């Protein structure tokens, strides 16, 4: 049984609903390719470091990598996560942490 429903929408509300429906359909229809591995040349370029430094990082096991044979491979997503661990906090964040610490430990 088809039931017709009439509602009043503003132009902006209608545009928002259309965009939302299109985005949902695009998500369902996008074919997600499996992640491609980077070789040492590509990873060094991506990280903007020398190949020798990249090799040092793998030797020290400080960077995530794969070694299925003699070839060293990297996942871009894992390199991104690894890079995030080196974020330097801003002076504003330091000030907030200091203020929070002082408020907690106020006697």
Protein Blocks (a to p, Z undefined) as FASTA:
>chain_A
ZZdddddddfklmmmmmmmmmmmmmmmmpccdddddddfklmmmmnopafklmmmmmmno
paccddfblbccddfklmmmmmmmmcccdfklmmmmmmmmmmmmpZZ
